[in-house]
Amino acid sequence: MKNLYLEFYTGYEDSDWLTHLNTSDKLEKTLAHDDIDYDYTYSFTTLGNYYNTESLMRKLCTFVGFSVSLIFLIASVSLIYFRLYTSLEREKKKYESMYKLGFSQKEMYRTIGRKIKVLLWIPFLIAIIIMWSGILYIDSQNAVSSFGMSIKYSITFIIVYFIFYRFVNVIYRRKFLLNI
């Protein structure tokens, strides 16, 4: 029992701690001396320090997640377009038969558009649902909410995906109908 240390804690409550982050930083620097003579038996922590650390981690994870997600988004659209392009010859025969049966170009456009919508939007919507399940779970476990930032990124992904969808739709229809 000789190696016991006495510890003393002094705590203060600040109901407006978020606006006093600079003050707590100044206090920590003043009380902790400097980096060379740092007193390791001393500790000064504030809720603001935890908040800043968690907020920084959240931003970093969001940036990395957004970058990786954008790469996967581009890769998935490329793979789906490649699948559409490789099945062009097969589909051409099917649509030539429809053209001979009297389908108009407008009806064929609609049919091609539906096929592309199913191939592109269903996987994307499933991914959005899974992503939001993860976001809501992670948000419930952390002190710093990422809900607003997640909505902004989701809207960005939907806009980017819609642009990809329009691009694939127009190019596929052109290649398809030029060959009929």
Secondary structure, 3 states (H helix, E strand, C coil): CCCCCCCCCCCCCCCCHHHHHHHHHHHHHHHCCCCCCCCCCCCCCCHHHHHHHHHHHHHHHHHHHHHHHHHHHHHHHHHHHHHHHHCHHHHHHHHHHHHHCCCCHHHHHHHHHHHHHHHHHHHHHHHHHHHHHHHHHHHHHCCCCCHHHHHHHHHHHHHHHHHHHHHHHHHHHHHHHHCC
